[in-house]
């Protein structure tokens, strides 16, 4: 072990036990991903308690804009992180540091574009995302405030990825925890005491995002291990853009697909919901809550996948296929275990979960419970799919990662949402979820079986 440690320049990614490393890197990543989800879920819980299902429907309508922001952030953050990890494995710390500067400048530039475009096209976007006359005022209030916090939101996502690659996963976790804690305190104050409604929820969220971003910026100014902010690196390096950004495409595609999915789903729920006794606004609000619950499970799996990326990337760069293979197996088993447990909870205790989001009329409760049970029926298969995509992304195989990222949402779920309701109405939207989950799991398994065979050969060579 000591010999390996010396060969890897003392970097623990190259010699520490995989289980220990995965726990060290995945736990903070899980917390960070959960916090990212909790920002929106906490808003939805307090809005549901203080305003009702119309307020929750408004946050569901605005959520595609949040995912657009995340799409750009994850493209830059995941791509920069994967590329920097490979360079650190190759002992090219200067190039890793230049990657930090490049993605930072790109993030700031992209955030300005998103904010300007968001305000210019705000009302048309909200209509496109499913806003009705009943929900438009709430959606406009909430989204316009969220747009103001975009630069801090994006920096928080990008820099948390880079901090994990820099060997400080706990910094990313603490930054997100500080924001989440503040958000949880401010939400009830602004909604129930100041009576600011959805505007208060949005102000609480962006205040928290500012805190998270400031913590991460301070880390890279003063505390970075292999990467720190210096004047010389704060510029865009075209070569790094060319090599790093493709590694983040799969993560960006996942969020873009999520945005398109939400637009299609929101409009389908309103259209088919209005053809039943449930009603479009009720259907939209209920599915919004179910999707946020699903985000919790997927966030844990994503955290495991993100935590494994520096380990994959470093050992790929250091030519240690046995460690790469073991990392995949441990991460895939862990993520699958989480997905199965989450699936069981959703099937056995839907009423208890939904009660957190406010007391609604019987029609809402009945549909929301049915929605949670059916739509989440295939979530048990999500764990290893997420880890597989992370594996291909962090080992320099962006095409495969991109295909798998598009598979469930873009290639399967969106067509199913458009086709099944033609025959089964509102129920068709619910059953589209598990159908897409199971088909995509079968396809991903074929990709990964082939990859594991290649790794086995490399291990024997």
N, C-alpha and C positions, 0 to 999 in steps of 0.2 A: 504493500500500500504506500509506503513512504517513497518508494522508487517512482510510482505513478504520480504521486504528489509533486515530486521534483520535476518530472517530465511535463506536467501541466502548469508549471510556473506557480504552483501553490494555489491555483484557482480550485475551490471545492467542487465546482461543477464537473471537474474531470476525475475526481477520485473518491468523493464521499459516497456512502451507500445511497442507492436510488430512492429507497423508501423515505429516508431521512430528508434528502433533498426535496423530494416532491412535497412532503409535508411542510417543509420550510418555505417553499416558494408558492405552493398551491393555497395554503391557508390564508395568507394575506391577499392573494388574488381573489379567492372566493369572497372574502370580506369586502374587498373593493367592488367586485361585481354585484354582490348583494346590496351594497350601499347604493350603487348606481340605480338598481331596481327600486330600492326602498324610497329613494327620493320621490319617485312617482307614486308608489303605493301609499306612502304616508299621506301625500296630498289627497289621494283618492279616498282613503279612510276618513280623514277629517272633513273633506268636502262632502262625502256621503252622509256623515253624521250631522254636519251643519247646514247643508244646502239641499241634499237629496239627489235622486238619480239623474236629474237634468244637469247638475253640476258635474257628476261623474261622467255623463255622456260627453260633456264639453272637453274634459281632459282626454277622453278617448279620441275625440275628433282632432285635438291638437297633437296627439302622440306621433303621427307621421312626421311632423316637423322635428320633433325630438330625435326620431330615428335618422332623419336626414343629417342632423348635426353629428350623431354618433357614427354614421356611415363615413363621413369625411374624417372624423377623429380616429376611428379605428383603422382606416386605411393608412393614415400617416403613422399612428402610434404602433400598430402591429407590424407594419412594414419596416419602420425604423428600428423597432426592437429586435425583430428577427435578424435583420442585417447586422446590427451592432453585436448581437450574440455570436454570430458566425465569425465576425472580425475579432472579437475578444478570444474566441477559441483558437484563432490563427495567430494570436498575440499581436494584433495590429490595433493597439489602443487609440492611436491618433485618428485612424479612420472611424473608429466607433464614436469618438468625441465629435468629429466633424458631422457625423450622422445626427447627433443630438442637436447641433446648431441648425442643420438643414431642416429637420422636421419642425423645430420650434418656429422658424421664420415662415415656413409654409403654413403652419397652423394659424398663426396670426393673420396672414394674408387671406386664407380661406374663410376665417371667421368673419372678416369684414364683408366679404362677398355674400355669405349666408345671411348676415344681419340686414344688409341693404336689400337683397332680393326678398327676404321674408317680409319686410315692412311694405315694400312696393306692391307685392302680390298677396298680401295677407288675406283679404276677404275672398278673392277667387280661390285661393288654396283651401281655406276653411270650407267653402262650399264643395269643392272637389273632394275633401276628406270626409264629407257626410254631414255637415252642419245643416240643421233645419232652422226654421224661424224660431222655434222654442229654445234652441241651444246656441244660436249664433252669438248673442251678447256675451254669454259666459265664455265661449270659446275664444272670442276676440280679446277679452280682458286677460285671460290666462296666457294665451300665446304671445301677445305683444310684450308682456313682462318677461317671459321666458327667453324671447329673442335677445333682449338686452344683455342677458348673462352668457350669451353664446361664446365669446372669446375665452372666458374663464372655464366654462364647461368643457370646451375643446382642449384647452391646455391641460386641464386636470386628467382627461382621458389619455392624452398623448404622453404626458410626463410620468404618469403612473406606470405605463408600459416600459418606458425607458429606465425608470428607477428599479424595476424588477430585474431588468437585464444588467443593470449596474451592480447587482448583488445586494440590493436593499429592498426586498419585497415588503418589509415591515413599514417602510416610509410611505409607500403607496397605500397601505392599509390604514395607517394612522391619519393620513391626509383625508381619506374618504370617511373615516369614522368621525373625525372632527366635524366635517360638513354634515354628516347624517345626524349627529347628536344635536347640532345647532338647528337643523331643519325640524327635528321632532319637537324641540322646545318652542320654536317660533310659530309653527303651524297653528297650534291651538290658541296661542296669544293673538295672532293676527285674525283668525277666523271667528273665534268665540268672544274674545274680549274687545278687540278693536272693530269687529264686524266688517272686515274688509273682504270677506267672501273669497272667490277664486283668485282675486288680485292678491290678497294676503298670502294665499298658498304659494303663488308664483314668486312673490317677493322673498318668502322664506327660503324657497328652493335656490334662487340665484345668489342670495346672501351666503348660503352654505357652499355653493360651488366656488365662490370667490375665495372663501377660507381654504378649501381644498387646494386650489391652484396656487395660492400664496405659499402654503407649506411646501409644495413640490418645487416651486421656483427657488425658494430659499435653500432647499437641499442641493440643487444643482449649482447654486452660486457658492455655497460654503462647504458642503459635506460630501459631494460626489466622490466615489472611489476611483473608478476608471474614467469617468466622464464628468466634466464640469463646464459651466459657462465661462467662456473667455471671449474677448472681442474678436479674436481671429477666427472663431468658429461660427459666429453669428452671421452666416450668409448661406445662400442656397448653392450647394455643390451639384451641378448637373449630372455628374457621373454617379453620385450617390442616389440621386433621384431615379436615375435609370435602373439601378440595380436593386434599390431598397423598396421602392413603391410597389413593384409587382408582387413582392412578398406579402404586402398588406391588402392586395386586391380581394382575396377571398373574404377577409373580414369586412371590407367595405361592401362587397357584393351582398354579404349576409344582411347588412343593415339596409342597403338599397332594396333588396328583395322584400325585407320586412316592411319598408315604407309602401312599396307597391301593393303588397298583401293587405296592409291596413286600409289603404284607399279602396281596394276592391271589396274587402270584407265589410267596411263601414257602410258603403253604399248598398251592398247586397242585403245587409241586416235591416237597413231602413226600408228598402223596397219590399222584401219578402215579409218583414215583420209587420208592415202596414197592411198586409193581406190577411193577417191573422188577428185573433183577439189579443195577442201579446202586445202589438204596437211597435213601430220602428224605434222610438226613443228608448223603450224598455229593453228591446233586443240589443241595441247598441250599447247601452250602459252595462247590461249583464255580461256581454261578451268582452267588454273592456276590462271588467273585473277579472274574468276568467283568464284573459291573456296576461294580466299583471301577476296572477297566481302562477301561471306557467313560467313567467319570467324568473320567478324565484328559483324554481327547479333548474331551468336552463342556465341561470347565472351561476349556480353552484358548479354545474358541469363545465361551463365556460371558464370558471376560476381554476378548475383542475387542468383544463386544456392550456390556459394561459400560463399557469405555474409550471407546466411541463415544457413550455417552449424554450426558455433559456437552456434547459438541460438537453433537449433535443439539438438545438442549434450549436451549442458549444461542443458537444461530443460528435456531432456530424463534422464540424470543422476540425476537430482533433482526431478524426478517423478512429472512433471507438464504437463500432457497430453493436457490440454486445450491450453496452450501456444504453444505446439508443433503443434497442429492442426491449430491454427490461423496463425502460422508462415508459414505453408505449403500453406494455402489458399491465403494469401497476396502475397507470393513469386510467386506462380503459376500464379495468375492473372497478376502480374506485368510483368513477363517474357513473357506471352502470348501476352500481349498488345504490347510489343516491337517487337515480331516476326511478328505480323500482320502488324504493321506500316512498318517494313522493307520489307515485302512481297509486299505491295502496292507500295513502292518506286521503287523496282526492276521491277515491271510490268509496271509502268507508265513512268519511266525515265531511261531506260537502256542505251540509247545513251549518256546522260549527265554523268552518272556514269563512263562508259567505256572511255570517253574522257580524264579522268585524267591520264590514263595509256599510253598516247602517241598517235600520229597520225600514223595510219597504212594504208596499202593498202585497197581498198574497200572490197576485199575478206575477210580479217581479220575482219573488222568492222561488216560486215554482219553476219558472223558466230558468232562472240563474242556476238552480241546483241541477236541473236536467242538462243544462249547457256545460257545467263543470264536469259532470260525470262522462258525458259522451265525447266532448271535444278533447279531453285529456286521456282518453282511453288508450292511446298509443304512446304516451309520454315515456313509458318504461324503456323505449328503444333509443332515447335521445342521447344518453351518456356517451356511448362509444362512438357515435357519429361526430359529436363535438370534438372529442379527443383525436379522432382520425383526421379531421380537417386541420386541427392545430399541428398535427404531426407533419402533414404534407407542406403546410405553410412554413414551418420553422426549419425544415430540412431542404429548402430551396426548390420546391416543386409547386410553383404557383398555379400552373394550369390545372392540376388535379385538385388542389385546394379550392380553386374557383368553381370547378364543376360541382364538387360536393357542397359548396356553400350555396349554389343556386338550386340544387336538386330539390330539397323539400319544399321551400317556399315558392320559388319562381317557376320551376318546371312541373311541380306536382300540385301543390296546395291551391295556387291561384286558378289553374284550369278546373280543378275539382269544385272549387267554390262557384265557378261560373256554370259548370255543367250539372252537378247533382241537384241544385235547387230547381232546375227546370223540370225534374221528375219528382222530387220529394219536398219541394218548398223549403221552408225555414229549417226543417230537420236536415236537409241535404247539406247546409252549411256546417252544421254540427258534426256530421259524419265525415266531412271532408278532412278534418284534422287527423283522426286516427288512421284513415286510409293512406294519407300522405306519409305519416310517420312510419308505418310498417313497410310500405314500398321502398321508401328511401333507405331504411335500415338494411333491406336485402341488397340493394345496389351498393351501398357503402361497404358492406361486408365483402363483396367481391373485390373491390379496390384494395382493401386492407389485407386480404388473404394473399393476394399477389405480392404486395409490398413486404409482408412478413417472410415470404419465401425468399425474396431477394436479401433481406437482412440475415436470414439463416445461412445463406450461402456466403455472405460477407464475413459472418462470424467464424465460419469453418476455414476461410482462406488464410 
